[in-house]
Amino acid sequence: MFFKIIAKDEVPDLVRGIATEYEVIGPQAKGTAFVFAPLKDPADLRLDYDMTILPAKRYILPERETLMRFSVEDNEVVEAELDAPRRALFGLHPCDVNSLLLMDNVFLDGGDPDPYYKARRENTLIIGVSCMPAPTCFCDAWGTDETHRGFDIFLTDIGDSYYASISSVRGADLVDRFAKGRDITAEDTAAFQERSAAFKAAFEHEIDTSQLPVLLDAKYDSPIWQEFGEMCLACGACSTVCPTCYCFDVHDELDADQKHGERVRTWDSCQFKDFAGVAHGNFRDSRASRVRYRYYHKQWGYLSRYEKVLCVGCGRCTRACKADINPPRVVRALQTGVVDR
């Protein structure tokens, strides 16, 4: 890894240069919120955004994709053309960069890589950007408030410039060709350290997660799960906006002629009642059991396998849940035995 200083007024030229070789996806304003969307004009890029509604994972694990076409008449199967364009995800916060690394454990490192995910991941350039925590952020609880890998370029705001960390050959090549940049001075390093300290100090609350796995073991039958279950609307909003939820459904859909069709993969949610439906019934038929499962999977099951929790503290679920069920509130309830009101 090496470092350069890129002036903020050089960023539009960097975006335009990258756009000659990649489809650039970046954070843009949508009403009073922000979304990741194809960038048509560098002026629309909002690197000062707080959080996007949906995570950038949708460009690597799309909400819906066709896996194959088939014919009922002659049993012919044709694999769908793999849609894996060269893309640049420009402006990911550290939590979202870390979320893709957590997803990689599932789709790439299990011994049988998912070919669809793998192709998109390899064709995707990652440009991260620093941020300041919003009131709903708790990435510091999981250590995902910073990242040292998983990106090609990472831009840290130090005033009128970005402190650029460059960790790949393709990232270095793009910076060399499309941004003037300059060498780092002692003043730049001091500004970087000052900005990092200000970021750490800006979190509005502290969550103690040190004994969480033990608490989860001890509180499996706690009545707090019933309380959260009674609040839950089973809408799946938490899963939809989560950057690390990866559950999907695979099903066949017939065309109107009833002779041809396609097999599709779509996002699914463990909060839906049908998710746990099997031949003999539903083994998680209550909302309480499904809420509990979500937290045990993310903060215990995934941890036991990969030594990391499946949460990056981005706060999207906090914003999306109409019942106000979110990790900080659940952790507090586990620690105190009381669901705060």
C-alpha positions as CSV (number, residue, x, y, z in Angstrom):
1,M,0.0,0.0,0.0
2,F,1.2,3.5,-0.7
3,F,-0.3,7.0,-0.1
4,K,-0.9,10.2,-2.1
5,I,-2.7,13.5,-1.6
6,I,-5.5,14.1,-4.1
7,A,-7.1,17.6,-4.1
8,K,-10.8,17.6,-3.9
9,D,-11.1,19.5,-7.2
10,E,-9.2,16.6,-8.9
11,V,-12.0,14.1,-7.9
12,P,-14.3,14.9,-10.9
13,D,-11.4,14.2,-13.3
14,L,-10.7,10.9,-11.5
15,V,-14.4,10.0,-11.8
16,R,-14.5,10.8,-15.5
17,G,-11.3,8.8,-16.1
18,I,-12.6,5.8,-14.2
19,A,-15.9,6.1,-16.2
20,T,-14.0,5.5,-19.4
21,E,-13.3,1.9,-18.3
22,Y,-16.0,1.1,-15.6
23,E,-19.6,1.9,-14.9
24,V,-19.3,4.2,-11.9
25,I,-21.8,3.7,-9.1
26,G,-21.8,6.4,-6.4
27,P,-23.9,8.0,-3.6
28,Q,-26.3,10.6,-4.8
29,A,-29.1,12.6,-3.3
30,K,-32.7,11.3,-3.6
31,G,-35.0,13.7,-1.9
32,T,-33.8,14.0,1.6
33,A,-31.9,10.6,1.5
34,F,-29.1,9.1,-0.4
35,V,-28.8,6.1,-2.8
36,F,-26.1,4.3,-4.6
37,A,-26.9,4.7,-8.3
38,P,-25.1,4.9,-11.7
39,L,-23.3,8.2,-11.9
40,K,-23.9,10.2,-15.1
41,D,-22.3,13.5,-13.9
42,P,-19.4,13.8,-11.4
43,A,-21.3,16.8,-9.9
44,D,-24.0,14.5,-8.6
45,L,-21.5,12.5,-6.5
46,R,-22.1,13.2,-2.8
47,L,-19.1,12.0,-0.8
48,D,-20.5,14.0,2.2
49,Y,-23.5,11.6,2.5
50,D,-24.4,10.1,5.9
51,M,-25.9,6.7,4.8
52,T,-27.6,5.3,1.7
53,I,-31.0,3.6,1.9
54,L,-29.7,0.4,0.4
55,P,-26.2,-1.0,0.6
56,A,-23.9,-1.3,-2.4
57,K,-24.1,-5.2,-2.1
58,R,-27.0,-5.1,-4.6
59,Y,-24.4,-4.5,-7.4
60,I,-22.6,-7.8,-6.4
61,L,-25.6,-9.8,-5.1
62,P,-28.6,-8.3,-7.0
63,E,-32.1,-8.5,-5.6
64,R,-33.1,-10.7,-8.5
65,E,-31.1,-12.6,-11.1
66,T,-31.9,-15.3,-13.7
67,L,-29.8,-18.4,-13.3
68,M,-31.1,-20.4,-16.3
69,R,-33.9,-20.6,-18.9
70,F,-35.7,-23.9,-19.5
71,S,-38.3,-25.5,-21.8
72,V,-41.0,-27.7,-20.3
73,E,-41.6,-29.3,-23.7
74,D,-38.2,-30.8,-24.4
75,N,-36.5,-30.4,-21.0
76,E,-33.9,-28.2,-22.6
77,V,-31.9,-26.0,-20.2
78,V,-29.9,-22.9,-21.2
79,E,-27.7,-21.2,-18.6
80,A,-28.4,-17.5,-18.4
81,E,-25.6,-15.1,-19.6
82,L,-23.7,-14.0,-16.6
83,D,-24.2,-10.2,-16.0
84,A,-20.9,-9.1,-14.5
85,P,-20.0,-5.7,-16.0
86,R,-16.9,-3.8,-15.0
87,R,-18.1,-1.5,-12.2
88,A,-16.6,1.0,-9.8
89,L,-18.3,1.4,-6.5
90,F,-17.2,4.9,-5.6
91,G,-17.7,6.3,-2.1
92,L,-18.2,3.3,0.2
93,H,-17.9,4.0,3.9
94,P,-15.6,1.7,5.9
95,C,-18.6,-0.2,7.2
96,D,-19.7,-1.0,3.7
97,V,-16.2,-2.0,2.6
98,N,-16.1,-4.4,5.6
99,S,-19.5,-5.8,4.8
100,L,-18.3,-7.0,1.4
101,L,-15.4,-8.8,3.2
102,L,-17.9,-10.5,5.4
103,M,-19.9,-11.6,2.4
104,D,-16.8,-12.9,0.8
105,N,-16.5,-15.5,3.6
106,V,-19.8,-16.9,2.5
107,F,-19.7,-16.7,-1.3
108,L,-16.0,-17.1,-2.0
109,D,-14.1,-18.8,0.8
110,G,-16.3,-21.8,1.5
111,G,-14.6,-24.2,-0.9
112,D,-17.2,-23.9,-3.6
113,P,-17.3,-20.2,-4.7
114,D,-20.6,-18.8,-6.0
115,P,-19.7,-18.1,-9.7
116,Y,-22.2,-15.2,-10.1
117,Y,-20.9,-13.4,-7.0
118,K,-17.3,-14.2,-7.8
119,A,-17.5,-12.8,-11.3
120,R,-19.1,-9.5,-10.1
121,R,-16.7,-9.2,-7.2
122,E,-13.6,-9.6,-9.4
123,N,-15.0,-7.0,-11.9
124,T,-15.7,-4.4,-9.3
125,L,-13.4,-1.6,-8.3
126,I,-13.8,-0.4,-4.7
127,I,-13.1,3.3,-3.9
128,G,-13.8,4.0,-0.2
129,V,-14.3,7.3,1.5
130,S,-14.1,8.4,5.1
131,C,-17.2,9.6,7.0
132,M,-18.4,11.1,10.3
133,P,-20.8,8.9,12.3
134,A,-24.5,9.6,12.2
135,P,-26.6,9.2,15.4
136,T,-27.6,5.8,14.2
137,C,-24.1,4.5,13.6
138,F,-22.5,2.0,15.9
139,C,-19.7,0.6,13.7
140,D,-17.2,1.3,16.5
141,A,-18.8,-1.5,18.5
142,W,-17.7,-4.1,15.9
143,G,-14.4,-2.6,14.9
144,T,-15.7,-1.8,11.4
145,D,-15.3,1.9,11.7
146,E,-12.1,1.6,9.8
147,T,-10.7,-0.7,7.2
148,H,-7.2,-1.6,6.0
149,R,-8.1,-3.9,3.1
150,G,-10.9,-4.7,0.7
151,F,-10.5,-1.5,-1.4
152,D,-8.5,-0.3,-4.3
153,I,-8.4,3.3,-3.2
154,F,-9.6,4.8,0.1
155,L,-10.0,8.6,0.4
156,T,-9.8,10.2,3.9
157,D,-11.1,13.8,4.0
158,I,-8.4,16.2,5.4
159,G,-10.0,19.5,4.5
160,D,-9.4,20.6,0.9
161,S,-7.8,17.3,0.0
162,Y,-8.1,13.6,0.4
163,Y,-5.4,11.4,2.0
164,A,-5.5,8.6,-0.5
165,S,-4.6,5.0,0.5
166,I,-3.9,2.9,-2.6
167,S,-3.8,-0.8,-2.1
168,S,-4.0,-2.4,-5.6
169,V,-2.2,-2.1,-8.9
170,R,-5.3,-1.1,-10.8
171,G,-6.1,1.6,-8.2
172,A,-2.5,3.0,-8.5
173,D,-2.8,2.9,-12.3
174,L,-6.1,4.9,-12.2
175,V,-4.7,7.5,-9.8
176,D,-1.6,7.9,-11.9
177,R,-3.6,8.4,-15.1
178,F,-6.5,10.5,-13.9
179,A,-5.5,12.4,-10.8
180,K,-2.4,14.6,-10.5
181,G,-1.9,14.0,-6.8
182,R,1.2,14.9,-4.8
183,D,3.5,13.4,-2.2
184,I,2.5,13.4,1.4
185,T,4.0,15.9,3.8
186,A,4.2,15.9,7.6
187,E,1.4,18.4,7.7
188,D,-0.8,16.0,5.7
189,T,-0.1,13.2,8.2
190,A,-0.9,15.4,11.1
191,A,-4.2,16.4,9.5
192,F,-5.0,12.7,8.8
193,Q,-4.4,11.8,12.5
194,E,-6.4,14.8,13.7
195,R,-9.3,13.8,11.5
196,S,-9.1,10.2,12.6
197,A,-9.2,11.3,16.3
198,A,-12.2,13.5,15.6
199,F,-14.1,10.6,14.0
200,K,-13.5,8.3,17.0
201,A,-14.7,11.0,19.3
202,A,-17.9,11.7,17.4
203,F,-19.8,8.6,18.3
204,E,-22.8,9.5,20.4
205,H,-23.2,6.3,22.4
206,E,-21.1,3.3,23.4
207,I,-22.2,-0.3,23.2
208,D,-20.4,-2.9,25.3
209,T,-20.2,-6.0,23.1
210,S,-17.3,-7.7,25.0
211,Q,-19.4,-10.4,26.6
212,L,-22.1,-10.7,23.9
213,P,-21.5,-14.3,22.9
214,V,-21.8,-15.4,26.6
215,L,-24.9,-13.3,27.0
216,L,-26.5,-14.9,24.0
217,D,-25.7,-18.4,25.3
218,A,-27.3,-17.5,28.7
219,K,-30.3,-15.6,27.4
220,Y,-31.6,-18.0,24.7
221,D,-34.9,-18.5,26.6
222,S,-35.1,-14.9,27.9
223,P,-38.6,-13.3,27.8
224,I,-37.1,-10.3,26.0
225,W,-37.4,-12.3,22.7
226,Q,-41.1,-12.6,23.2
227,E,-41.3,-8.8,23.8
228,F,-39.4,-8.1,20.6
229,G,-41.5,-10.6,18.8
230,E,-44.7,-8.8,19.8
231,M,-43.2,-5.6,18.4
232,C,-41.9,-7.0,15.2
233,L,-44.0,-6.5,12.0
234,A,-42.3,-9.4,10.2
235,C,-41.9,-7.0,7.2
236,G,-38.3,-7.9,6.4
237,A,-37.1,-4.3,6.2
238,C,-34.1,-5.0,8.4
239,S,-32.9,-7.7,6.0
240,T,-33.6,-5.7,2.9
241,V,-31.4,-2.8,4.0
242,C,-28.7,-4.8,5.7
243,P,-25.3,-4.9,3.9
244,T,-24.5,-8.4,5.3
245,C,-27.8,-10.3,5.0
246,Y,-27.3,-12.9,2.2
247,C,-30.2,-15.3,2.4
248,F,-31.9,-15.9,-0.9
249,D,-34.6,-18.0,-2.5
250,V,-34.4,-19.9,-5.8
251,H,-37.6,-20.7,-7.6
252,D,-38.9,-21.4,-11.1
253,E,-41.2,-19.0,-13.0
254,L,-43.2,-20.1,-16.1
255,D,-43.7,-17.8,-19.0
256,A,-47.2,-16.9,-20.2
257,D,-47.1,-19.7,-22.7
258,Q,-46.7,-22.3,-19.9
259,K,-44.0,-24.0,-22.0
260,H,-40.9,-22.1,-21.1
261,G,-39.6,-20.4,-18.0
262,E,-36.6,-19.3,-16.0
263,R,-35.0,-20.2,-12.7
264,V,-34.4,-17.1,-10.6
265,R,-32.6,-16.2,-7.4
266,T,-34.1,-13.5,-5.2
267,W,-33.3,-11.9,-1.9
268,D,-35.2,-13.5,1.0
269,S,-35.5,-12.7,4.7
270,C,-35.4,-14.9,7.8
271,Q,-38.1,-12.6,9.2
272,F,-40.7,-13.9,6.8
273,K,-42.8,-16.8,8.1
274,D,-42.5,-18.8,4.9
275,F,-38.6,-18.7,5.2
276,A,-38.7,-21.5,7.8
277,G,-41.4,-23.5,6.1
278,V,-40.6,-27.1,5.4
279,A,-42.5,-30.3,4.5
280,H,-43.7,-31.0,8.0
281,G,-44.5,-27.4,8.9
282,N,-42.7,-24.3,10.1
283,F,-39.9,-24.7,12.7
284,R,-39.9,-20.9,13.4
285,D,-43.5,-20.1,13.3
286,S,-43.5,-17.2,15.8
287,R,-42.1,-13.7,15.2
288,A,-40.2,-14.0,18.5
289,S,-38.3,-17.1,17.3
290,R,-37.5,-15.3,14.0
291,V,-36.2,-12.2,15.7
292,R,-34.1,-14.3,18.0
293,Y,-32.7,-16.3,15.1
294,R,-31.6,-13.1,13.3
295,Y,-29.5,-12.0,16.2
296,Y,-28.1,-15.4,17.1
297,H,-27.1,-15.9,13.5
298,K,-25.4,-12.6,13.2
299,Q,-23.8,-12.3,16.6
300,W,-23.2,-16.0,17.5
301,G,-23.5,-18.4,14.6
302,Y,-21.4,-16.5,12.1
303,L,-19.0,-15.5,14.8
304,S,-18.4,-19.2,15.8
305,R,-17.4,-20.0,12.2
306,Y,-15.6,-16.9,11.0
307,E,-14.5,-15.2,14.3
308,K,-16.4,-12.0,13.3
309,V,-19.9,-10.9,13.8
310,L,-22.2,-10.5,10.8
311,C,-22.9,-6.8,11.5
312,V,-21.0,-3.7,10.6
313,G,-23.0,-1.2,12.6
314,C,-24.1,0.9,9.7
315,G,-27.4,1.7,11.3
316,R,-29.6,1.1,8.3
317,C,-31.8,-1.4,10.2
318,T,-32.3,1.2,12.9
319,R,-33.6,3.7,10.4
320,A,-35.7,1.1,8.5
321,C,-37.4,-0.7,11.4
322,K,-40.8,0.8,12.2
323,A,-40.9,-1.2,15.5
324,D,-37.6,0.3,16.6
325,I,-35.8,-3.1,16.9
326,N,-32.1,-2.6,16.4
327,P,-28.8,-4.1,17.6
328,P,-28.0,-1.5,20.3
329,R,-31.5,-1.9,21.8
330,V,-31.3,-5.7,21.7
331,V,-27.8,-5.7,23.3
332,R,-29.0,-3.4,26.1
333,A,-32.0,-5.7,26.7
334,L,-29.7,-8.7,26.9
335,Q,-27.4,-6.9,29.4
336,T,-30.2,-5.6,31.7
337,G,-33.0,-8.1,31.1
338,V,-35.3,-5.3,30.3
339,V,-36.5,-4.0,26.9
340,D,-36.2,-0.2,27.2
341,R,-39.2,1.9,26.2
